[in-house]
Structure formats: structure tokens, C-alpha cells
Amino acid sequence: MSYDRTVRLDADFDTAVTAVRKALADQGFGILTEIDVKATLKAKLGHDMEDYLILGACNPPLAHQALEADRSIGLLLPCNVVVRRDGDTTLVQALDPATMVTLTGLDTLKPVADDATARLDAALDAVG
């Protein structure tokens, strides 16, 4: 089962991060969390790795609908979007919202997942 939606960019990491933030905002997503995996692993383990950022994106109306359908869905929120270097390119990856429906088996989440998918796809298309 594929669980990601991915675009590959020829942009540098910082340019990609800026573009992703704007594209998500344009689709009604705010960034609730930000995890700089590279910095964290360096600080905690002394491990060097490529640029790797996890953005926790949230569209409040969609999150509300999902939580009304299933209070436990918070385990799968917010929508994680990863921006990471991969060789000479930058990958932007979003968790496929259909995963919510697949994992829970709740058809009531399908409209929320469909809307989130359309918005995330539009954001990925905007940066890609």
C-alpha cells in the first residue's frame, strides 16, 4: 500500500521549504509543528544526515470534520509533510489522506480524506 504523495524538485532545500509553506497556506493549511530531523539527530546522537524537515500541517475545518467522525483520528493528525534532500534534488512528500480511511475502515472519513487529498495535491502541484 502506497501511503505518500510525492513530488521531486530541482530547487534547493530552503527554497523548497518556503514554497511548500506558501502552497500549504494557499490551501488553508497552517503549520502546527515543525521537526528539524537533521538538527535533532545531530544534537541527540551526533549523527549527520541530509536536510530533513517534517511539517505538521492542519486545515482546521477538515480536522474538525475528521474528529467529529472519529475522536481517535487525532492519532493520524496533523497531515505530515516532509521536505528532504535526496541527492541533488529535494523531495516533498505528504501522507496520503486516504490512509485515514484505509486504517480506520470508516467510510464517514472518505469525504474529509477526499477534500484533504485535493488540497494537498494542489499544494504539491504548486511547488512541483
Backbone as numpy.savetxt, mean C-alpha at the origin, in Angstrom:
# Nx Ny Nz CAx CAy CAz Cx Cy Cz
-1.68 -17.71 -5.02 -2.52 -16.53 -5.02 -1.63 -15.28 -5.02
-1.83 -14.44 -5.99 -1.13 -13.17 -6.03 -1.80 -12.22 -5.05
-1.03 -11.49 -4.29 -1.61 -10.58 -3.31 -1.10 -9.15 -3.45
-0.45 -8.87 -4.58 0.07 -7.53 -4.76 -0.34 -6.93 -6.10
-0.26 -5.62 -6.16 -0.44 -4.85 -7.38 0.84 -4.03 -7.47
1.60 -4.19 -8.55 2.96 -3.65 -8.61 3.20 -2.88 -9.89
3.94 -1.77 -9.75 4.47 -1.06 -10.91 5.96 -0.86 -10.70
6.70 -0.88 -11.79 8.15 -0.67 -11.77 8.42 0.69 -12.41
9.21 1.51 -11.70 9.50 2.86 -12.16 10.99 3.03 -12.45
11.30 3.88 -13.42 12.68 4.23 -13.69 13.13 5.42 -12.84
12.28 5.87 -11.94 12.57 7.01 -11.07 13.45 6.59 -9.91
14.18 7.57 -9.35 14.94 7.29 -8.14 13.97 7.14 -6.97
14.47 6.63 -5.87 13.63 6.30 -4.72 12.87 7.51 -4.18
13.56 8.60 -3.91 12.91 9.77 -3.32 11.84 10.37 -4.23
12.13 10.40 -5.53 11.14 10.89 -6.50 9.92 9.99 -6.50
10.14 8.69 -6.44 9.03 7.73 -6.42 8.18 7.90 -5.16
8.82 8.06 -4.02 8.07 8.23 -2.76 7.19 9.47 -2.83
7.74 10.57 -3.33 6.97 11.81 -3.46 5.78 11.60 -4.39
6.01 10.94 -5.52 4.93 10.69 -6.49 3.86 9.78 -5.90
4.26 8.77 -5.14 3.31 7.84 -4.53 2.44 8.56 -3.50
3.06 9.38 -2.67 2.29 10.14 -1.67 1.22 11.00 -2.34
1.60 11.70 -3.41 0.66 12.57 -4.12 -0.45 11.75 -4.77
-0.07 10.65 -5.44 -1.06 9.82 -6.12 -2.06 9.22 -5.13
-1.58 8.80 -3.97 -2.48 8.26 -2.95 -3.41 9.35 -2.42
-2.87 10.52 -2.16 -3.68 11.64 -1.67 -4.76 12.00 -2.70
-4.39 11.98 -3.97 -5.35 12.30 -5.02 -6.50 11.30 -5.06
-6.29 10.10 -4.53 -7.33 9.07 -4.49 -8.01 8.97 -3.12
-7.76 9.97 -2.27 -8.44 10.01 -0.97 -7.77 9.24 0.14
-6.51 8.85 -0.05 -5.78 8.11 0.98 -4.87 9.05 1.75
-4.89 8.91 3.06 -3.91 9.58 3.91 -2.91 8.56 4.37
-1.74 9.00 4.77 -0.71 8.09 5.27 -0.77 8.10 6.80
-1.18 6.96 7.37 -1.28 6.84 8.83 0.02 6.39 9.46
0.74 5.54 8.76 1.99 5.01 9.29 3.05 5.04 8.21
4.29 5.11 8.66 5.42 5.07 7.74 6.54 4.31 8.42
7.00 3.26 7.78 8.07 2.45 8.34 9.23 2.45 7.37
10.34 3.03 7.80 11.57 3.02 7.00 12.31 1.73 7.38
12.06 0.69 6.61 12.61 -0.63 6.93 14.14 -0.60 6.88
14.69 0.08 5.89 16.15 0.18 5.75 16.77 0.77 7.02
16.25 1.91 7.48 16.79 2.56 8.67 16.59 1.71 9.92
15.43 1.07 10.03 15.14 0.26 11.21 16.07 -0.94 11.30
16.25 -1.64 10.18 17.15 -2.81 10.22 18.60 -2.42 10.45
18.99 -1.26 9.94 20.35 -0.76 10.19 20.53 -0.45 11.67
19.57 0.27 12.24 19.66 0.67 13.65 19.57 -0.51 14.60
18.68 -1.46 14.32 18.44 -2.56 15.26 19.36 -3.76 15.06
19.76 -4.00 13.79 20.54 -5.20 13.50 21.89 -4.92 12.85
22.14 -3.67 12.49 23.37 -3.35 11.77 23.35 -3.88 10.34
22.14 -4.16 9.83 21.98 -4.76 8.50 21.79 -3.68 7.44
22.57 -3.77 6.37 22.41 -2.86 5.24 21.52 -3.50 4.18
20.59 -2.71 3.67 19.71 -3.19 2.61 19.34 -2.01 1.73
18.62 -2.31 0.65 18.17 -1.27 -0.27 17.10 -0.40 0.38
16.85 0.78 -0.21 15.77 1.64 0.27 14.47 0.84 0.26
13.72 0.91 1.35 12.49 0.12 1.51 11.60 0.84 2.50
10.48 1.36 2.02 9.56 2.14 2.84 8.17 1.51 2.76
7.53 1.35 3.92 6.16 0.87 3.97 5.27 2.03 4.40
4.31 2.38 3.54 3.35 3.43 3.85 2.01 2.79 4.18
1.46 3.12 5.32 0.13 2.64 5.72 -0.91 3.64 5.26
-1.54 3.36 4.12 -2.48 4.29 3.51 -3.91 3.96 3.94
-4.67 5.02 4.23 -6.05 4.82 4.67 -6.99 5.79 3.96
-8.06 5.24 3.44 -9.15 6.04 2.90 -10.27 5.90 3.94
-10.52 6.93 4.76 -11.45 6.79 5.89 -12.83 6.23 5.54
-13.49 6.70 4.45 -14.80 6.11 4.16 -14.73 4.62 3.86
-13.69 4.20 3.15 -13.56 2.76 2.85 -13.23 1.97 4.11
-12.36 2.51 4.95 -12.03 1.83 6.21 -13.28 1.69 7.07
-14.10 2.73 7.12 -15.34 2.68 7.90 -16.27 1.59 7.38
-16.45 1.54 6.07 -17.31 0.51 5.47 -16.80 -0.90 5.80
-15.49 -1.07 5.68 -14.89 -2.39 5.95 -15.09 -2.78 7.41
-14.89 -1.82 8.32 -15.04 -2.11 9.75 -16.49 -2.37 10.12
-17.41 -1.74 9.43 -18.83 -2.01 9.67 -19.19 -3.43 9.23
-18.53 -3.92 8.20 -18.80 -5.27 7.71 -18.14 -6.33 8.59
-16.98 -5.99 9.14 -16.24 -6.97 9.95 -15.24 -6.23 10.84
-15.51 -6.20 12.13 -14.64 -5.48 13.05 -13.21 -6.03 13.06
-13.03 -7.29 12.75 -11.69 -7.88 12.74 -10.88 -7.48 11.52
-11.51 -6.81 10.55 -10.81 -6.44 9.33 -9.67 -5.46 9.61
-9.71 -4.84 10.77 -8.61 -3.97 11.17 -7.26 -4.66 11.14
-7.28 -5.97 11.23 -6.03 -6.74 11.11 -5.40 -6.57 9.73
-6.20 -6.22 8.73 -5.70 -6.06 7.37 -5.63 -4.59 6.95
-5.87 -3.69 7.88 -5.80 -2.25 7.59 -4.58 -1.65 8.27
-4.06 -0.55 7.81 -4.42 0.16 6.60 -3.90 -0.56 5.36
-4.17 0.00 4.20 -3.66 -0.56 2.95 -2.15 -0.30 2.90
-1.36 -1.34 2.95 0.08 -1.14 2.90 0.55 -0.94 1.47
1.37 0.09 1.30 1.99 0.39 0.02 3.50 0.42 0.27
4.23 -0.38 -0.49 5.68 -0.47 -0.35 6.34 0.25 -1.51
7.33 1.06 -1.19 8.19 1.67 -2.20 9.59 1.15 -1.88
10.21 0.48 -2.88 11.52 -0.11 -2.62 12.38 -0.12 -3.88
13.68 -0.04 -3.64 14.62 -0.14 -4.74 14.75 -1.60 -5.14
14.87 -1.82 -6.43 15.09 -3.16 -6.98 16.07 -3.00 -8.14
17.35 -3.11 -7.81 18.38 -2.87 -8.81 18.40 -1.40 -9.20
18.28 -1.13 -10.49 18.31 0.24 -10.99 16.92 0.87 -11.07
15.90 0.18 -10.60 14.54 0.70 -10.66 13.93 0.77 -9.27
12.77 1.35 -9.20 12.02 1.43 -7.95 10.68 0.73 -8.15
10.34 -0.16 -7.23 9.05 -0.84 -7.27 8.08 -0.14 -6.33
6.84 -0.04 -6.77 5.75 0.43 -5.92 4.75 -0.71 -5.88
4.49 -1.19 -4.68 3.61 -2.35 -4.52 2.52 -2.04 -3.51
1.30 -2.42 -3.84 0.18 -2.27 -2.91 -0.44 -3.63 -2.68
-0.87 -3.86 -1.46 -1.59 -5.09 -1.16 -2.90 -5.07 -1.93
-3.19 -6.13 -2.64 -4.43 -6.23 -3.41 -5.61 -6.27 -2.44
-6.51 -5.28 -2.48 -7.64 -5.27 -1.55 -8.54 -6.50 -1.65
-8.53 -7.19 -2.78 -9.33 -8.42 -2.90 -8.89 -9.46 -1.88
-7.69 -9.31 -1.36 -7.19 -10.22 -0.32 -8.12 -10.22 0.89
-8.74 -9.05 1.19 -9.68 -8.98 2.31 -10.84 -9.95 2.12
-11.36 -9.99 0.91 -12.49 -10.85 0.61 -12.05 -12.31 0.64
-10.91 -12.58 0.03 -10.41 -13.95 -0.04 -10.13 -14.51 1.35
-9.47 -13.72 2.19 -9.10 -14.21 3.52 -10.29 -14.35 4.46
-11.25 -13.42 4.36 -12.38 -13.46 5.28 -13.54 -14.30 4.77
-13.64 -14.42 3.44 -14.78 -15.12 2.86 -16.07 -14.32 2.95
-15.97 -13.03 3.27 -17.15 -12.19 3.42 -17.44 -11.42 2.14
-18.52 -11.80 1.47 -18.91 -11.11 0.24 -19.31 -9.66 0.49
-19.68 -9.33 1.73 -20.05 -7.95 2.04 -18.86 -7.00 1.91
-17.66 -7.54 1.91 -16.46 -6.71 1.75 -16.11 -6.46 0.29
-16.75 -7.17 -0.63 -16.40 -7.06 -2.05 -16.55 -5.64 -2.59
-17.66 -4.94 -2.31 -17.76 -3.57 -2.84 -16.65 -2.64 -2.30
-16.29 -2.83 -1.05 -15.22 -2.02 -0.46 -13.89 -2.36 -1.15
-13.64 -3.64 -1.32 -12.40 -4.07 -1.97 -12.35 -3.58 -3.41
-13.49 -3.64 -4.10 -13.53 -3.17 -5.49 -13.21 -1.68 -5.59
-13.80 -0.89 -4.69 -13.55 0.55 -4.67 -12.08 0.83 -4.33
-11.57 0.16 -3.31 -10.17 0.35 -2.93 -9.24 -0.05 -4.07
-9.57 -1.13 -4.76 -8.75 -1.58 -5.89 -8.72 -0.53 -6.99
-9.88 0.02 -7.32 -9.95 1.05 -8.36 -9.11 2.26 -7.98
-9.18 2.65 -6.72 -8.42 3.82 -6.26 -6.91 3.54 -6.24
-6.54 2.37 -5.74 -5.11 2.03 -5.71 -4.56 1.87 -7.12
-5.34 1.25 -8.00 -4.90 1.11 -9.40 -4.70 2.48 -10.05
-5.62 3.41 -9.75 -5.49 4.76 -10.31 -4.22 5.44 -9.78
-3.92 5.24 -8.49 -2.71 5.80 -7.92 -1.46 5.17 -8.56
-1.48 3.85 -8.72 -0.34 3.17 -9.35 -0.17 3.60 -10.79
-1.29 3.76 -11.52 -1.23 4.23 -12.90 -0.64 5.63 -12.97
-0.97 6.47 -11.99 -0.49 7.85 -11.98 1.02 7.93 -11.80
1.59 7.00 -11.03 3.05 7.02 -10.84 3.79 6.21 -11.89
3.06 5.26 -12.51 3.70 4.37 -13.48 3.75 4.98 -14.83
